[in-house]
Amino acid sequence: MEPVGELLRGWRRRRGISQLDLAIAADVSARHVSLVETGKSNPSAAMVLRLADQLGVPLRDRNRLLLAAGFAPRYTERPLDDHALSAARDAIRRVLQAHEPYPALVFDRRWNIVMTNRAIEPFFAQVDPDLLRPPVNLLRLGLDPRGLARMVVNLADVRAMFRARITRQLAAAPDPELAALYEELLEDAPGKRIEADVLIPMILRVDDRELRLFSTITTFGTPVDITLDEVAIEQYYPADAESAAYFT
């Protein structure tokens, strides 16, 4: 394991801020940040977490920083069906159900789907059963020719959206498995892009009609559990009256 100072320096450089800027934000001296990064000062657990907070380090990686500094991990990672997460799980279920008849789903940091509402099921019925074997990956489901890709009219737009989101995600928190998935599925491919004034919709051809959908992302605001820190709820909305009529 790399020393905690080197790990912190890597996160600071990834965020594109100077030692002075980090010191000001964390209310410590720039000299102390320098000593920590060079290994000349051993930071306390509180200092590690203070710097990590200012750097926006994900909870999973904060645990790695603590271990590198010689401390026990602070954040737990429970499965979503754990009793301790029952309130959060119920909140997610309420959001999913309240969004019906429109589709909504929940995915983790590697875009594996962990929960859906009933409105998703008719779309899943159109894909190859092999893609529905757990864990069901949203990227693969959306871009694989055996999945939803064959239904997507503006596949170039959808691919560009995925590419932008995964690029931002990997820049914020590198993940080798997600990077491998990016390389596999998000290579540049030719395709016509559409123009839009407000939102670029995802256009699906279903039952000889075109459905236009846009989405929003919901995350937990103050998680202290790694699972909750990494899940996101994506809700799809009709972009026009004809699409809304299809669902209702």
C-alpha positions as a Markdown table, in Angstrom:
| # | Residue | x | y | z |
|---|---|---|---|---|
| 1 | Met | 0.0 | 0.0 | 0.0 |
| 2 | Glu | 1.2 | 3.5 | -0.9 |
| 3 | Pro | 2.0 | 5.8 | 2.1 |
| 4 | Val | -0.9 | 8.0 | 3.1 |
| 5 | Gly | 1.0 | 11.1 | 2.0 |
| 6 | Glu | 1.5 | 9.9 | -1.5 |
| 7 | Leu | -2.2 | 8.9 | -1.7 |
| 8 | Leu | -3.3 | 12.4 | -0.5 |
| 9 | Arg | -1.0 | 14.0 | -3.0 |
| 10 | Gly | -2.5 | 12.0 | -5.7 |
| 11 | Trp | -6.0 | 13.0 | -4.8 |
| 12 | Arg | -5.0 | 16.7 | -4.5 |
| 13 | Arg | -3.4 | 16.6 | -8.0 |
| 14 | Arg | -6.5 | 14.8 | -9.3 |
| 15 | Arg | -8.6 | 17.7 | -8.0 |
| 16 | Gly | -6.2 | 20.2 | -9.6 |
| 17 | Ile | -5.6 | 22.3 | -6.4 |
| 18 | Ser | -2.4 | 23.5 | -4.8 |
| 19 | Gln | -1.1 | 22.6 | -1.3 |
| 20 | Leu | -1.9 | 26.2 | -0.3 |
| 21 | Asp | -5.5 | 26.0 | -1.5 |
| 22 | Leu | -6.0 | 22.6 | 0.3 |
| 23 | Ala | -4.5 | 24.1 | 3.5 |
| 24 | Ile | -6.8 | 27.1 | 3.5 |
| 25 | Ala | -9.8 | 24.9 | 2.9 |
| 26 | Ala | -8.9 | 22.5 | 5.7 |
| 27 | Asp | -7.8 | 25.3 | 8.0 |
| 28 | Val | -4.2 | 24.0 | 8.5 |
| 29 | Ser | -0.9 | 25.4 | 7.4 |
| 30 | Ala | 0.5 | 24.7 | 3.9 |
| 31 | Arg | 3.7 | 23.5 | 5.7 |
| 32 | His | 1.7 | 20.8 | 7.5 |
| 33 | Val | 0.1 | 19.7 | 4.2 |
| 34 | Ser | 3.6 | 19.5 | 2.7 |
| 35 | Leu | 5.0 | 17.5 | 5.6 |
| 36 | Val | 2.1 | 15.0 | 5.4 |
| 37 | Glu | 2.5 | 14.5 | 1.7 |
| 38 | Thr | 6.2 | 13.9 | 1.9 |
| 39 | Gly | 5.8 | 11.5 | 4.9 |
| 40 | Lys | 7.7 | 13.8 | 7.3 |
| 41 | Ser | 4.6 | 14.1 | 9.5 |
| 42 | Asn | 2.2 | 11.4 | 10.5 |
| 43 | Pro | -1.3 | 12.7 | 10.3 |
| 44 | Ser | -4.0 | 11.8 | 12.9 |
| 45 | Ala | -7.1 | 10.0 | 11.7 |
| 46 | Ala | -9.0 | 13.3 | 12.2 |
| 47 | Met | -6.5 | 15.1 | 9.9 |
| 48 | Val | -6.7 | 12.4 | 7.3 |
| 49 | Leu | -10.5 | 12.7 | 7.2 |
| 50 | Arg | -10.4 | 16.5 | 7.2 |
| 51 | Leu | -8.1 | 16.6 | 4.2 |
| 52 | Ala | -10.2 | 13.8 | 2.5 |
| 53 | Asp | -13.4 | 15.8 | 3.0 |
| 54 | Gln | -11.9 | 18.9 | 1.4 |
| 55 | Leu | -10.7 | 16.8 | -1.5 |
| 56 | Gly | -14.1 | 15.1 | -2.0 |
| 57 | Val | -12.6 | 11.7 | -1.6 |
| 58 | Pro | -15.3 | 8.9 | -1.8 |
| 59 | Leu | -16.0 | 7.0 | 1.4 |
| 60 | Arg | -14.4 | 3.8 | 0.0 |
| 61 | Asp | -11.2 | 5.6 | -0.6 |
| 62 | Arg | -11.2 | 7.4 | 2.7 |
| 63 | Asn | -11.0 | 4.0 | 4.3 |
| 64 | Arg | -7.9 | 3.3 | 2.2 |
| 65 | Leu | -6.4 | 6.5 | 3.4 |
| 66 | Leu | -7.0 | 5.6 | 7.0 |
| 67 | Leu | -5.5 | 2.2 | 6.5 |
| 68 | Ala | -2.4 | 3.7 | 4.8 |
| 69 | Ala | -2.1 | 6.0 | 7.8 |
| 70 | Gly | -2.2 | 3.1 | 10.3 |
| 71 | Phe | -5.8 | 3.5 | 11.4 |
| 72 | Ala | -8.9 | 1.3 | 11.3 |
| 73 | Pro | -11.5 | 2.0 | 8.5 |
| 74 | Arg | -14.2 | 4.3 | 9.6 |
| 75 | Tyr | -16.9 | 3.6 | 7.0 |
| 76 | Thr | -18.9 | 0.4 | 6.7 |
| 77 | Glu | -20.1 | -1.3 | 3.5 |
| 78 | Arg | -23.4 | -3.2 | 4.1 |
| 79 | Pro | -25.5 | -4.9 | 1.4 |
| 80 | Leu | -28.5 | -2.9 | 0.5 |
| 81 | Asp | -30.8 | -5.5 | 2.1 |
| 82 | Asp | -29.1 | -5.2 | 5.4 |
| 83 | His | -31.4 | -4.3 | 8.4 |
| 84 | Ala | -29.3 | -1.3 | 9.2 |
| 85 | Leu | -30.1 | 0.2 | 5.8 |
| 86 | Ser | -33.9 | -0.5 | 6.0 |
| 87 | Ala | -34.9 | 3.2 | 6.2 |
| 88 | Ala | -32.7 | 4.1 | 3.2 |
| 89 | Arg | -34.0 | 1.1 | 1.3 |
| 90 | Asp | -37.6 | 2.0 | 2.1 |
| 91 | Ala | -36.9 | 5.5 | 0.9 |
| 92 | Ile | -35.5 | 4.2 | -2.4 |
| 93 | Arg | -38.5 | 1.9 | -2.9 |
| 94 | Arg | -40.9 | 4.8 | -2.3 |
| 95 | Val | -39.1 | 6.9 | -4.9 |
| 96 | Leu | -39.2 | 4.0 | -7.4 |
| 97 | Gln | -42.9 | 3.2 | -6.8 |
| 98 | Ala | -44.0 | 6.9 | -6.8 |
| 99 | His | -42.3 | 7.3 | -10.2 |
| 100 | Glu | -44.6 | 4.7 | -11.9 |
| 101 | Pro | -45.9 | 4.5 | -14.6 |
| 102 | Tyr | -42.5 | 5.9 | -15.7 |
| 103 | Pro | -39.3 | 3.7 | -15.5 |
| 104 | Ala | -36.8 | 4.1 | -12.7 |
| 105 | Leu | -33.9 | 2.1 | -11.5 |
| 106 | Val | -31.0 | 2.1 | -9.0 |
| 107 | Phe | -27.4 | 1.3 | -9.9 |
| 108 | Asp | -24.1 | 1.1 | -8.0 |
| 109 | Arg | -20.7 | 2.7 | -8.7 |
| 110 | Arg | -20.0 | 0.2 | -11.5 |
| 111 | Trp | -23.5 | 0.7 | -13.0 |
| 112 | Asn | -24.8 | -2.7 | -11.8 |
| 113 | Ile | -28.6 | -2.5 | -11.4 |
| 114 | Val | -29.7 | -3.2 | -7.8 |
| 115 | Met | -33.4 | -2.2 | -7.8 |
| 116 | Thr | -36.0 | -1.3 | -10.4 |
| 117 | Asn | -39.7 | -0.4 | -10.5 |
| 118 | Arg | -42.3 | -2.3 | -12.5 |
| 119 | Ala | -42.2 | 0.1 | -15.5 |
| 120 | Ile | -38.8 | -1.2 | -16.4 |
| 121 | Glu | -40.0 | -4.7 | -16.9 |
| 122 | Pro | -41.5 | -4.4 | -20.5 |
| 123 | Phe | -38.1 | -3.0 | -21.7 |
| 124 | Phe | -36.2 | -5.8 | -20.1 |
| 125 | Ala | -38.4 | -8.3 | -21.9 |
| 126 | Gln | -36.9 | -7.1 | -25.2 |
| 127 | Val | -33.3 | -8.0 | -24.4 |
| 128 | Asp | -31.3 | -11.2 | -24.6 |
| 129 | Pro | -31.7 | -13.2 | -21.4 |
| 130 | Asp | -27.9 | -13.6 | -21.0 |
| 131 | Leu | -27.7 | -9.8 | -20.3 |
| 132 | Leu | -30.2 | -10.2 | -17.4 |
| 133 | Arg | -28.1 | -12.6 | -15.5 |
| 134 | Pro | -26.9 | -10.9 | -12.2 |
| 135 | Pro | -25.3 | -8.6 | -12.0 |
| 136 | Val | -27.2 | -6.8 | -14.7 |
| 137 | Asn | -25.1 | -3.9 | -15.9 |
| 138 | Leu | -26.8 | -0.8 | -17.1 |
| 139 | Leu | -24.0 | 0.2 | -19.5 |
| 140 | Arg | -23.9 | -3.3 | -21.1 |
| 141 | Leu | -27.7 | -3.4 | -21.2 |
| 142 | Gly | -27.9 | 0.0 | -22.9 |
| 143 | Leu | -25.1 | -0.4 | -25.4 |
| 144 | Asp | -24.9 | -4.1 | -26.3 |
| 145 | Pro | -26.6 | -4.9 | -29.6 |
| 146 | Arg | -28.4 | -7.8 | -27.8 |
| 147 | Gly | -29.8 | -5.3 | -25.3 |
| 148 | Leu | -31.6 | -2.0 | -25.5 |
| 149 | Ala | -29.1 | -0.7 | -28.2 |
| 150 | Arg | -31.2 | -2.2 | -31.0 |
| 151 | Met | -34.2 | -0.1 | -29.8 |
| 152 | Val | -32.3 | 3.2 | -29.4 |
| 153 | Val | -32.8 | 5.5 | -32.4 |
| 154 | Asn | -30.2 | 8.0 | -31.3 |
| 155 | Leu | -27.6 | 5.6 | -30.1 |
| 156 | Ala | -24.7 | 8.0 | -30.9 |
| 157 | Asp | -26.3 | 10.5 | -28.4 |
| 158 | Val | -26.8 | 7.8 | -25.7 |
| 159 | Arg | -23.2 | 6.6 | -26.2 |
| 160 | Ala | -21.9 | 10.2 | -25.9 |
| 161 | Met | -23.9 | 10.7 | -22.7 |
| 162 | Phe | -22.6 | 7.5 | -21.2 |
| 163 | Arg | -19.0 | 8.4 | -22.2 |
| 164 | Ala | -19.3 | 11.8 | -20.6 |
| 165 | Arg | -20.7 | 10.5 | -17.3 |
| 166 | Ile | -18.2 | 7.7 | -17.0 |
| 167 | Thr | -15.3 | 10.0 | -17.9 |
| 168 | Arg | -16.4 | 12.4 | -15.1 |
| 169 | Gln | -16.8 | 9.4 | -12.7 |
| 170 | Leu | -13.4 | 8.0 | -13.4 |
| 171 | Ala | -11.8 | 11.4 | -13.1 |
| 172 | Ala | -13.4 | 11.8 | -9.7 |
| 173 | Ala | -12.6 | 8.3 | -8.4 |
| 174 | Pro | -10.6 | 5.9 | -10.5 |
| 175 | Asp | -11.9 | 2.3 | -10.7 |
| 176 | Pro | -10.1 | -0.4 | -12.8 |
| 177 | Glu | -13.2 | -2.4 | -13.4 |
| 178 | Leu | -15.2 | 0.6 | -14.6 |
| 179 | Ala | -12.3 | 1.7 | -16.7 |
| 180 | Ala | -12.3 | -1.7 | -18.4 |
| 181 | Leu | -16.0 | -1.5 | -19.0 |
| 182 | Tyr | -15.5 | 1.9 | -20.6 |
| 183 | Glu | -12.8 | 0.6 | -22.9 |
| 184 | Glu | -15.0 | -2.3 | -23.9 |
| 185 | Leu | -18.3 | -0.5 | -24.6 |
| 186 | Leu | -17.5 | 3.1 | -25.2 |
| 187 | Glu | -15.2 | 3.2 | -28.1 |
| 188 | Asp | -16.1 | 5.9 | -30.7 |
| 189 | Ala | -18.7 | 4.7 | -33.1 |
| 190 | Pro | -20.2 | 6.5 | -36.1 |
| 191 | Gly | -23.7 | 7.7 | -35.8 |
| 192 | Lys | -25.9 | 10.7 | -36.4 |
| 193 | Arg | -26.3 | 13.1 | -33.5 |
| 194 | Ile | -29.6 | 15.0 | -33.0 |
| 195 | Glu | -29.9 | 18.6 | -31.9 |
| 196 | Ala | -32.1 | 19.8 | -29.0 |
| 197 | Asp | -32.9 | 23.2 | -27.4 |
| 198 | Val | -33.3 | 22.0 | -23.8 |
| 199 | Leu | -32.5 | 18.4 | -23.2 |
| 200 | Ile | -31.1 | 15.6 | -25.4 |
| 201 | Pro | -33.6 | 12.7 | -25.1 |
| 202 | Met | -33.1 | 9.0 | -25.4 |
| 203 | Ile | -35.3 | 7.9 | -28.3 |
| 204 | Leu | -36.6 | 4.3 | -28.2 |
| 205 | Arg | -38.5 | 2.6 | -30.9 |
| 206 | Val | -41.2 | 0.5 | -29.3 |
| 207 | Asp | -44.3 | -1.0 | -30.9 |
| 208 | Asp | -43.8 | 1.0 | -34.1 |
| 209 | Arg | -43.7 | 4.3 | -32.2 |
| 210 | Glu | -40.8 | 6.5 | -30.9 |
| 211 | Leu | -40.6 | 7.2 | -27.2 |
| 212 | Arg | -38.6 | 10.2 | -26.1 |
| 213 | Leu | -37.3 | 10.1 | -22.6 |
| 214 | Phe | -34.9 | 12.2 | -20.4 |
| 215 | Ser | -33.6 | 11.3 | -17.0 |
| 216 | Thr | -32.6 | 12.7 | -13.6 |
| 217 | Ile | -30.2 | 11.3 | -11.1 |
| 218 | Thr | -30.9 | 11.2 | -7.3 |
| 219 | Thr | -28.2 | 10.4 | -4.7 |
| 220 | Phe | -28.1 | 10.4 | -0.9 |
| 221 | Gly | -27.0 | 13.7 | 0.6 |
| 222 | Thr | -25.2 | 12.7 | 3.7 |
| 223 | Pro | -24.3 | 9.0 | 3.6 |
| 224 | Val | -21.8 | 7.4 | 6.0 |
| 225 | Asp | -22.2 | 3.9 | 4.6 |
| 226 | Ile | -20.2 | 3.1 | 1.4 |
| 227 | Thr | -23.2 | 1.4 | -0.3 |
| 228 | Leu | -25.4 | 4.4 | 0.1 |
| 229 | Asp | -22.5 | 6.7 | -1.0 |
| 230 | Glu | -22.2 | 4.8 | -4.2 |
| 231 | Val | -25.8 | 4.1 | -5.3 |
| 232 | Ala | -27.8 | 6.4 | -7.6 |
| 233 | Ile | -31.5 | 6.5 | -8.6 |
| 234 | Glu | -32.1 | 7.2 | -12.3 |
| 235 | Gln | -35.7 | 8.3 | -13.2 |
| 236 | Tyr | -36.9 | 8.5 | -16.7 |
| 237 | Tyr | -39.5 | 11.1 | -17.8 |
| 238 | Pro | -41.4 | 11.5 | -21.1 |
| 239 | Ala | -40.1 | 14.3 | -23.2 |
| 240 | Asp | -43.4 | 14.9 | -25.1 |
| 241 | Ala | -47.1 | 14.3 | -24.8 |
| 242 | Glu | -47.0 | 11.2 | -27.1 |
| 243 | Ser | -44.5 | 9.5 | -24.9 |
| 244 | Ala | -46.4 | 10.3 | -21.8 |
| 245 | Ala | -49.6 | 8.8 | -23.3 |
| 246 | Tyr | -47.7 | 5.6 | -24.0 |
| 247 | Phe | -46.9 | 5.1 | -20.4 |
| 248 | Thr | -50.2 | 6.3 | -18.9 |
